[in-house]
């Protein structure tokens, strides 16, 4: 996971557009048109002015109130982005939207001055919140509020329309706030189906000495759902935070696919009493504290407390990763200064719990783990080692820190994202510590005699009903069979999978698996690696237990 804020060029362009809109309409109010930036800004300014007044207004002076005619008459009924933009003219302006209103957006809505608000009249928190809906195949960002202190987005629904229009690669968050500002707030917003990399991004602005330019923001009471998909490189965050001294509390994040809440340093911030749920999509991380940039690893006085992370219906690979190394290889930097306390893990599909690797001056205390840990690690990763099996509290490279007593130290915790609950390609390690191979590129029986994993040791898994599986050797594309109804060794030589090629994969209490041949209902044994695998054991003992790795 990398921080993906707006590029400098797109930030400057967005700021220019916001300034152009505000200047044009303010110029209309006080008898002049503001200086036009680029030709695109001039065209947008003219369009906004025309939208506000419903006529050509070049040279026209506005002597009315500082709010738009629509908002002066009450709430703004259903319309487009232009109707909302027209209400955001000067400092303190409010775009008050009617309950139940729907606004179809073909352009981003910009906060153009400090202390502006966008909200539904009466501040409802139910289905009557006004909806801001992306309605253009080229639009990803619905709301932009960088650099406007005191800007507030509250009690609205923001629909990214990803199911309708799909993902836009390398695009912005659905809601972009923060920047060089203080006192912004996003409250009681339901945001979902971002087409970009996050539902809600609080951009840190210009960082000086690890201190972000965005300070003292508040994210509270929001519901953020369906961020991305769990296919590679299509993930998205629920909340992405790099503002300092910011409060993130009482939010619910459901089915984010990258991180539920991703903290980019955010020194001095408090992330508390949030609920993160993986219901139907795999989530890489619950609350992520892995990113070194943009704060240079500075998590000083960042406090993560009282949060619940629930792998209720789908895998969470790492509940709380701390430090850069759980996310990938090659990092030599460390994150420092955070406190993680009083958080709770729940759910039947939890991978790793609290993982600390690559931190210093770090405190982890008073956390509880009520979850069930599942998942299979890769037979090797970018560090050249096999990761430790998932559990609740694990640490590796940690210095000058306080960890609660149930942490298990000296674990292998680098590049853990290869963990999967139902791997599509696997390798099997027998009790002798060696991997099962399709010997002779599949021309000879399977035997457990390889120290490392390669194509001969990789088997594709076809999941059938219940615990039934079929295995196909990658080296030759043929199915593994219990030859002669199990009286002869296993070999990968069948083009079609039938009864002899079907096995039950039994999960053992110690995390290993056993294979029961459908041909004779007997367990497959490794024979301790001294002879080929064969299905002829009535019980599941040491030689019949295999550690399953994702390939």
C-alpha positions as CSV (number, residue, x, y, z in Angstrom):
1,X,0.0,0.0,0.0
2,X,1.3,3.4,-1.0
3,X,0.1,6.8,-0.2
4,X,-1.6,8.0,-3.3
5,X,-2.6,11.7,-2.8
6,X,-3.3,13.9,-5.7
7,X,-0.3,14.6,-7.8
8,X,1.2,18.1,-7.5
9,X,-0.1,19.0,-10.9
10,X,-3.6,17.7,-10.2
11,X,-3.7,19.4,-6.8
12,X,-2.7,22.7,-8.3
13,X,-5.2,22.3,-11.1
14,X,-7.9,21.5,-8.5
15,X,-7.0,24.5,-6.4
16,X,-7.1,26.6,-9.5
17,X,-10.6,25.3,-10.4
18,X,-11.9,26.0,-6.9
19,X,-10.3,29.4,-6.8
20,X,-11.7,30.2,-10.2
21,X,-15.2,29.3,-9.2
22,X,-15.1,31.3,-6.1
23,X,-13.5,34.3,-7.6
24,X,-15.9,34.4,-10.5
25,X,-19.0,34.3,-8.4
26,X,-17.6,36.7,-5.8
27,X,-16.6,39.0,-8.6
28,X,-20.2,39.0,-9.8
29,X,-21.4,39.9,-6.3
30,X,-19.0,42.9,-5.9
31,X,-19.3,44.2,-9.4
32,X,-16.3,42.6,-11.0
33,X,-15.2,39.3,-12.5
34,X,-12.1,37.8,-10.7
35,X,-9.0,37.3,-12.7
36,X,-9.3,34.3,-14.9
37,X,-6.7,31.6,-14.7
38,X,-6.5,29.2,-17.5
39,X,-9.0,29.2,-20.4
40,X,-10.6,26.1,-18.7
41,X,-11.1,28.1,-15.5
42,X,-12.7,30.9,-17.4
43,X,-15.1,28.6,-19.1
44,X,-16.0,26.9,-15.9
45,X,-16.5,30.3,-14.2
46,X,-18.8,31.5,-16.9
47,X,-20.8,28.3,-16.7
48,X,-21.2,28.6,-13.0
49,X,-22.3,32.2,-13.1
50,X,-24.9,31.3,-15.8
51,X,-26.1,28.4,-13.7
52,X,-26.6,30.6,-10.6
53,X,-28.6,33.3,-12.4
54,X,-30.1,31.3,-15.2
55,X,-29.0,34.0,-17.8
56,X,-26.0,35.5,-19.3
57,X,-24.3,37.7,-16.7
58,X,-21.2,39.1,-18.2
59,X,-20.6,42.4,-16.5
60,X,-23.6,42.1,-14.3
61,X,-23.3,43.2,-10.7
62,X,-25.0,41.2,-7.9
63,X,-26.4,43.3,-5.0
64,X,-28.3,40.5,-3.3
65,X,-27.5,38.5,-0.2
66,X,-24.3,36.5,0.1
67,X,-26.1,33.2,-0.3
68,X,-27.4,31.9,-3.6
69,X,-31.0,32.5,-4.6
70,X,-31.7,28.7,-4.3
71,X,-30.3,28.4,-0.8
72,X,-31.9,31.7,0.3
73,X,-35.3,30.4,-0.5
74,X,-34.7,27.2,1.6
75,X,-33.0,23.9,0.9
76,X,-31.7,23.0,-2.6
77,X,-33.8,20.4,-4.3
78,X,-32.5,17.7,-6.6
79,X,-30.2,18.8,-9.4
80,X,-26.5,18.6,-10.4
81,X,-23.1,19.6,-9.1
82,X,-23.7,23.1,-10.5
83,X,-26.6,23.6,-8.1
84,X,-24.4,22.9,-5.1
85,X,-21.4,24.8,-6.4
86,X,-23.6,27.9,-6.9
87,X,-24.2,28.0,-3.2
88,X,-20.5,27.9,-2.2
89,X,-19.5,31.4,-3.0
90,X,-17.7,33.0,-0.1
91,X,-16.5,32.2,3.4
92,X,-19.1,30.6,5.6
93,X,-21.6,29.8,2.8
94,X,-23.8,26.7,3.3
95,X,-25.1,24.4,0.6
96,X,-28.2,23.2,2.5
97,X,-29.7,20.3,0.5
98,X,-33.2,19.1,0.8
99,X,-33.9,15.7,2.5
100,X,-34.2,13.0,-0.1
101,X,-32.7,15.1,-2.9
102,X,-30.5,13.5,-5.5
103,X,-27.7,15.4,-7.2
104,X,-26.1,13.8,-10.3
105,X,-22.5,14.9,-10.6
106,X,-20.7,15.3,-13.9
107,X,-18.0,17.4,-12.2
108,X,-16.4,17.6,-8.8
109,X,-17.9,19.8,-6.1
110,X,-15.3,22.2,-4.7
111,X,-15.2,24.0,-1.4
112,X,-14.1,27.4,-2.5
113,X,-13.5,29.3,0.8
114,X,-13.1,28.7,4.5
115,X,-15.9,27.7,6.8
116,X,-18.2,26.5,4.0
117,X,-20.6,23.6,4.6
118,X,-22.4,21.0,2.6
119,X,-25.2,19.3,4.5
120,X,-28.7,17.9,4.4
121,X,-31.3,20.2,6.0
122,X,-32.1,18.9,9.5
123,X,-29.0,16.8,9.6
124,X,-30.6,13.4,9.2
125,X,-28.6,10.2,9.6
126,X,-31.0,7.8,7.8
127,X,-32.0,7.2,4.2
128,X,-33.3,10.8,3.8
129,X,-29.8,12.2,3.5
130,X,-29.3,14.0,0.2
131,X,-27.4,11.9,-2.3
132,X,-24.4,13.2,-4.2
133,X,-24.0,10.6,-7.0
134,X,-21.2,10.3,-9.5
135,X,-23.0,10.4,-12.9
136,X,-20.1,10.6,-15.4
137,X,-17.9,7.7,-16.7
138,X,-14.8,10.0,-16.3
139,X,-15.4,11.3,-12.8
140,X,-13.9,9.7,-9.6
141,X,-13.8,12.5,-7.1
142,X,-17.1,13.8,-5.9
143,X,-16.0,16.4,-3.3
144,X,-12.8,18.3,-3.0
145,X,-11.9,20.5,0.0
146,X,-8.2,20.9,0.2
147,X,-6.8,24.0,1.9
148,X,-10.1,25.4,3.1
149,X,-10.0,25.7,6.9
150,X,-13.2,24.9,8.7
151,X,-14.9,23.2,5.7
152,X,-17.6,20.7,6.7
153,X,-19.2,17.9,4.8
154,X,-22.0,16.3,6.9
155,X,-25.1,14.3,6.8
156,X,-25.1,13.4,3.1
157,X,-24.6,10.2,1.1
158,X,-21.9,10.1,-1.5
159,X,-22.2,7.4,-4.1
160,X,-19.1,6.7,-6.3
161,X,-21.1,4.6,-8.8
162,X,-18.4,2.1,-9.2
163,X,-20.8,-0.7,-10.1
164,X,-22.2,1.4,-12.9
165,X,-19.0,2.9,-14.3
166,X,-16.2,0.7,-13.0
167,X,-12.8,1.6,-11.5
168,X,-10.6,4.5,-12.8
169,X,-7.0,3.4,-12.4
170,X,-4.7,5.9,-10.5
171,X,-7.6,8.2,-9.7
172,X,-8.4,10.2,-6.6
173,X,-10.4,9.4,-3.6
174,X,-14.2,9.7,-3.7
175,X,-14.0,12.5,-1.0
176,X,-10.8,14.5,-0.9
177,X,-10.4,16.8,2.2
178,X,-7.5,18.2,4.2
179,X,-4.6,20.0,2.6
180,X,-3.0,23.0,4.4
181,X,-6.0,23.7,6.7
182,X,-7.3,23.4,10.2
183,X,-10.6,22.4,11.7
184,X,-12.2,20.6,8.8
185,X,-14.9,18.0,9.6
186,X,-16.7,15.1,7.8
187,X,-19.6,13.9,9.9
188,X,-22.4,11.4,9.5
189,X,-21.6,10.8,5.8
190,X,-22.5,7.6,4.1
191,X,-19.8,7.1,1.3
192,X,-19.5,4.1,-0.8
193,X,-18.3,2.5,-4.1
194,X,-15.3,4.8,-4.7
195,X,-13.9,4.5,-8.2
196,X,-10.5,5.5,-6.9
197,X,-8.2,4.4,-4.1
198,X,-10.2,5.5,-1.0
199,X,-13.7,6.4,0.1
200,X,-12.4,9.3,2.2
201,X,-8.9,10.8,2.1
202,X,-7.7,13.5,4.6
203,X,-4.6,14.8,2.7
204,X,-1.9,16.1,5.0
205,X,-0.9,19.0,2.8
206,X,2.7,20.3,3.0
207,X,4.7,18.4,5.6
208,X,7.5,20.2,7.5
209,X,9.8,18.0,9.7
210,X,7.2,15.2,9.7
211,X,4.4,17.6,10.8
212,X,1.6,17.7,8.2
213,X,0.0,21.0,7.1
214,X,-3.5,19.6,7.8
215,X,-4.3,19.9,11.5
216,X,-7.2,19.4,13.9
217,X,-9.7,17.7,11.6
218,X,-12.6,15.5,12.7
219,X,-14.1,12.4,11.1
220,X,-17.0,11.1,13.1
221,X,-20.1,9.0,12.7
222,X,-19.4,8.1,9.1
223,X,-20.4,4.9,7.3
224,X,-17.8,4.0,4.6
225,X,-18.5,0.8,2.6
226,X,-17.6,-1.2,-0.5
227,X,-14.2,0.4,-1.2
228,X,-12.6,-1.4,-4.1
229,X,-12.6,-5.1,-4.9
230,X,-10.3,-7.8,-3.6
231,X,-8.6,-8.5,-7.0
232,X,-4.9,-7.4,-7.1
233,X,-4.4,-3.7,-7.6
234,X,-8.1,-2.8,-7.5
235,X,-8.1,-2.4,-3.7
236,X,-9.3,0.8,-1.9
237,X,-9.2,2.2,1.6
238,X,-12.2,3.2,3.8
239,X,-10.4,6.1,5.5
240,X,-7.0,7.4,4.6
241,X,-5.6,9.7,7.2
242,X,-2.4,11.8,7.2
243,X,-3.6,15.0,9.0
244,X,-2.1,15.7,12.4
245,X,-3.9,16.1,15.7
246,X,-7.0,14.8,14.2
247,X,-9.9,12.9,15.7
248,X,-11.3,9.8,13.9
249,X,-14.1,8.3,16.0
250,X,-17.3,6.3,15.9
251,X,-17.0,5.5,12.2
252,X,-18.0,2.2,10.7
253,X,-16.0,0.8,7.7
254,X,-17.4,-2.2,6.0
255,X,-15.8,-4.1,3.1
256,X,-12.9,-1.9,2.4
257,X,-10.4,-4.0,0.5
258,X,-7.0,-2.3,1.1
259,X,-7.1,-0.8,4.6
260,X,-10.1,-0.1,6.7
261,X,-8.4,2.9,8.3
262,X,-4.9,3.7,7.0
263,X,-2.8,6.0,9.1
264,X,0.1,7.8,7.3
265,X,1.8,8.9,10.5
266,X,-0.7,11.6,11.4
267,X,1.2,12.6,14.5
268,X,-0.9,13.6,17.5
269,X,-4.1,12.0,16.0
270,X,-6.6,9.8,17.9
271,X,-8.3,6.9,16.1
272,X,-10.9,5.5,18.6
273,X,-14.1,3.6,18.9
274,X,-14.4,2.7,15.2
275,X,-15.8,-0.5,13.9
276,X,-14.2,-2.3,10.9
277,X,-15.9,-5.2,9.4
278,X,-15.0,-7.6,6.6
279,X,-18.4,-9.0,5.6
280,X,-18.1,-10.1,2.0
281,X,-14.7,-8.9,0.7
282,X,-11.2,-9.8,1.7
283,X,-9.5,-6.9,3.5
284,X,-5.7,-6.5,3.5
285,X,-5.5,-4.6,6.8
286,X,-7.9,-3.4,9.5
287,X,-6.1,-0.4,10.9
288,X,-2.8,0.1,9.1
289,X,0.2,1.8,10.6
290,X,2.7,0.6,8.0
291,X,3.5,3.7,5.9
292,X,6.7,5.6,6.5
293,X,5.8,8.5,4.2
294,X,4.8,11.2,4.1
295,X,5.6,11.9,7.8
296,X,9.0,10.2,7.7
297,X,7.7,7.5,10.1
298,X,6.5,10.0,12.6
299,X,3.6,8.5,14.6
300,X,4.4,10.5,17.7
301,X,1.4,10.6,20.0
302,X,-0.8,8.9,17.5
303,X,-3.2,6.8,19.6
304,X,-5.3,3.9,18.3
305,X,-7.8,2.9,21.0
306,X,-11.1,1.2,21.6
307,X,-11.6,0.0,18.0
308,X,-13.2,-3.3,17.0
309,X,-11.9,-5.2,14.0
310,X,-14.3,-8.0,12.9
311,X,-13.5,-10.6,10.3
312,X,-17.1,-11.6,10.4
313,X,-17.6,-13.0,6.9
314,X,-14.4,-12.7,5.0
315,X,-10.6,-12.7,5.6
316,X,-8.8,-9.8,7.1
317,X,-5.1,-10.6,6.4
318,X,-3.6,-8.4,9.1
319,X,-5.8,-6.7,11.7
320,X,-3.3,-4.1,13.0
321,X,0.0,-4.1,11.1
322,X,2.6,-1.9,12.7
323,X,5.8,-1.0,10.9
324,X,6.7,-1.2,7.2
325,X,7.9,-4.8,7.1
326,X,4.6,-6.7,7.4
327,X,3.5,-5.1,4.2
328,X,6.6,-5.9,2.1
329,X,10.3,-6.5,1.8
330,X,13.3,-4.2,1.5
331,X,12.4,-1.5,4.0
332,X,15.2,-0.3,6.3
333,X,13.3,2.5,7.9
334,X,11.2,2.3,11.1
335,X,8.0,4.0,12.3
336,X,8.0,5.5,15.8
337,X,6.0,6.9,18.6
338,X,2.5,5.4,18.5
339,X,0.2,3.9,21.2
340,X,-2.2,1.0,20.4
341,X,-4.4,0.2,23.3
342,X,-7.7,-1.4,24.3
343,X,-8.7,-2.6,20.8
344,X,-10.6,-5.8,20.1
345,X,-10.4,-8.5,17.4
346,X,-13.5,-10.6,16.5
347,X,-14.6,-12.9,13.8
348,X,-14.0,-16.4,12.3
349,X,-11.9,-15.3,9.4
350,X,-9.0,-13.4,11.0
351,X,-5.5,-13.8,9.6
352,X,-2.8,-12.1,11.6
353,X,-3.8,-10.0,14.6
354,X,-1.5,-7.4,16.1
355,X,1.8,-7.5,14.2
356,X,4.8,-5.3,15.1
357,X,7.8,-5.4,12.7
358,X,9.9,-2.2,12.0
359,X,8.9,0.0,14.9
360,X,10.5,1.8,17.8
361,X,9.3,3.8,20.8
362,X,6.0,2.0,20.3
363,X,3.4,1.0,23.0
364,X,0.9,-1.9,22.6
365,X,-1.2,-2.7,25.7
366,X,-4.6,-3.9,26.8
367,X,-5.7,-5.3,23.5
368,X,-7.9,-8.4,23.3
369,X,-8.2,-11.2,20.7
370,X,-11.5,-13.0,20.5
371,X,-11.1,-14.0,16.8
372,X,-10.3,-17.3,15.1
373,X,-7.1,-17.1,13.1
374,X,-7.1,-18.7,9.7
375,X,-5.2,-18.6,6.4
376,X,-2.2,-20.2,4.7
377,X,1.1,-18.4,4.1
378,X,3.2,-18.7,1.0
379,X,5.9,-21.3,0.9
380,X,8.4,-18.5,0.3
381,X,8.2,-14.7,0.1
382,X,10.3,-11.8,-1.0
383,X,12.6,-12.2,2.1
384,X,13.4,-15.8,1.0
385,X,11.8,-17.2,4.2
386,X,8.5,-18.7,5.2
387,X,6.3,-16.5,7.3
388,X,5.1,-17.5,10.7
389,X,1.6,-18.9,10.9
390,X,-1.1,-16.3,11.9
391,X,-1.9,-15.7,15.5
392,X,-3.0,-12.9,17.7
393,X,0.1,-11.1,18.9
394,X,3.4,-11.4,17.1
395,X,6.6,-9.3,16.8
396,X,9.9,-9.2,15.1
397,X,12.0,-6.1,14.8
398,X,10.9,-3.9,17.7
399,X,13.1,-1.6,19.8
400,X,12.7,0.6,22.9
401,X,9.0,-0.4,23.0
402,X,6.4,-1.7,25.4
403,X,4.4,-4.7,24.2
404,X,1.8,-6.6,26.2
405,X,3.0,-9.8,27.6
406,X,1.2,-12.2,25.2
407,X,3.3,-11.0,22.2
408,X,5.3,-13.8,20.7
409,X,8.8,-12.4,19.7
410,X,11.3,-13.3,17.0
411,X,8.6,-14.3,14.4
412,X,9.0,-14.3,10.7
413,X,6.7,-11.4,9.8
414,X,7.8,-9.9,6.5
415,X,5.5,-9.5,3.5
416,X,2.5,-11.2,4.9
417,X,-0.1,-10.2,2.3
418,X,0.3,-13.6,0.5
419,X,-1.9,-15.1,3.2
420,X,-5.1,-16.6,1.9
421,X,-7.9,-18.5,3.4
422,X,-8.7,-20.6,0.2
423,X,-5.6,-20.6,-1.9
424,X,-6.0,-21.5,-5.5
425,X,-2.5,-22.9,-5.8
426,X,-0.8,-24.7,-2.9
427,X,2.3,-26.6,-1.9
428,X,2.4,-29.3,0.9
429,X,5.1,-29.6,3.4
430,X,5.3,-33.1,5.1
431,X,6.2,-33.9,8.7
432,X,9.9,-34.3,7.6
433,X,10.1,-30.6,6.7
434,X,10.2,-31.3,3.0
435,X,7.8,-30.3,0.2
436,X,5.7,-32.8,-1.8
437,X,6.8,-32.9,-5.5
438,X,5.4,-34.3,-8.7
439,X,8.5,-36.2,-9.3
440,X,9.9,-36.4,-12.8
441,X,7.6,-33.5,-13.9
442,X,4.7,-35.7,-13.0
443,X,5.9,-38.9,-14.7
444,X,6.7,-40.5,-11.3
445,X,4.7,-40.7,-8.0
446,X,4.4,-37.8,-5.6
447,X,7.1,-37.8,-2.8
448,X,8.0,-35.4,0.0
449,X,11.7,-34.8,-0.7
450,X,12.2,-31.2,-1.8
451,X,13.6,-28.4,0.3
452,X,12.2,-25.5,-1.7
453,X,9.1,-24.8,-3.8
454,X,9.1,-24.6,-7.5
455,X,6.6,-25.6,-10.3
456,X,7.0,-29.3,-9.5
457,X,5.8,-28.6,-6.0
458,X,2.8,-26.4,-6.9
459,X,-0.7,-27.8,-7.2
460,X,-3.8,-26.0,-8.3
461,X,-6.8,-26.5,-6.1
462,X,-10.3,-27.0,-7.4
463,X,-12.8,-26.6,-4.6
464,X,-15.9,-28.8,-4.7
465,X,-18.7,-29.0,-2.2
466,X,-17.9,-29.2,1.5
467,X,-14.3,-30.1,2.1
468,X,-13.8,-31.9,-1.2
469,X,-11.0,-30.8,-3.5
470,X,-9.2,-31.9,-6.6
471,X,-5.5,-31.2,-7.2
472,X,-3.8,-30.5,-10.5
473,X,-0.1,-30.4,-10.8
474,X,1.2,-27.2,-12.3
475,X,4.2,-28.9,-13.9
476,X,2.1,-30.9,-16.4
477,X,-1.5,-29.7,-15.9
478,X,-2.7,-33.2,-14.9
479,X,-4.8,-34.2,-11.9
480,X,-3.4,-36.1,-8.9
481,X,-5.0,-39.6,-8.6
482,X,-5.0,-42.2,-5.9
483,X,-3.9,-44.8,-8.4
484,X,-5.8,-48.1,-8.6
485,X,-8.3,-47.0,-6.0
486,X,-5.6,-46.2,-3.6
487,X,-3.6,-49.4,-3.7
488,X,-0.8,-47.6,-5.6
489,X,1.0,-44.3,-4.9
490,X,-0.4,-40.9,-5.8
491,X,0.6,-39.6,-9.2
492,X,-0.3,-36.7,-11.4
493,X,-1.3,-38.3,-14.7
494,X,-5.1,-37.9,-15.2
495,X,-6.6,-35.5,-17.8
496,X,-10.1,-35.7,-16.2
497,X,-10.9,-35.7,-12.5
498,X,-13.4,-38.3,-11.2
499,X,-13.7,-40.3,-8.0
500,X,-10.0,-41.4,-7.7
501,X,-9.0,-37.8,-8.2
502,X,-11.2,-36.4,-5.4
503,X,-9.9,-35.9,-1.9
504,X,-11.3,-34.5,1.4
505,X,-9.1,-31.8,2.9
506,X,-9.4,-32.1,6.6
507,X,-8.3,-29.2,8.8
508,X,-6.4,-30.3,11.9
509,X,-6.4,-28.5,15.2
510,X,-2.7,-27.6,14.9
511,X,-3.3,-25.8,11.6
512,X,-2.1,-28.7,9.3
513,X,-4.4,-30.5,6.9
514,X,-5.0,-34.2,6.1
515,X,-6.0,-35.6,2.8
516,X,-8.6,-38.4,2.6
517,X,-8.8,-40.2,-0.8
518,X,-12.3,-40.5,-2.2
519,X,-11.2,-43.7,-3.8
520,X,-11.0,-45.7,-0.5
521,X,-11.7,-43.2,2.3
522,X,-8.1,-43.6,3.6
523,X,-5.6,-40.9,4.7
524,X,-2.7,-40.0,2.4
525,X,0.6,-40.6,4.2
526,X,4.0,-39.1,3.3
527,X,5.8,-42.2,4.6
528,X,8.1,-39.7,6.3
529,X,9.5,-39.0,2.9
530,X,11.2,-42.3,2.4
531,X,8.6,-43.6,0.0
532,X,6.0,-42.0,-2.3
533,X,2.7,-40.7,-1.0
534,X,-0.1,-43.3,-0.8
535,X,-3.6,-43.4,0.6
536,X,-3.5,-46.3,2.9
537,X,-3.8,-45.0,6.5
538,X,-7.0,-45.3,8.6
539,X,-5.9,-42.6,11.0
540,X,-4.5,-39.0,10.8
541,X,-1.2,-39.2,12.7
542,X,2.1,-37.4,12.1
543,X,3.0,-38.7,8.7
544,X,-0.6,-37.9,7.5
545,X,-0.4,-34.2,8.4
546,X,0.8,-31.6,5.9
547,X,1.4,-27.9,6.3
548,X,-0.4,-26.2,3.5
549,X,1.2,-23.1,1.9
550,X,-0.2,-20.7,-0.7
551,X,2.0,-20.8,-3.7
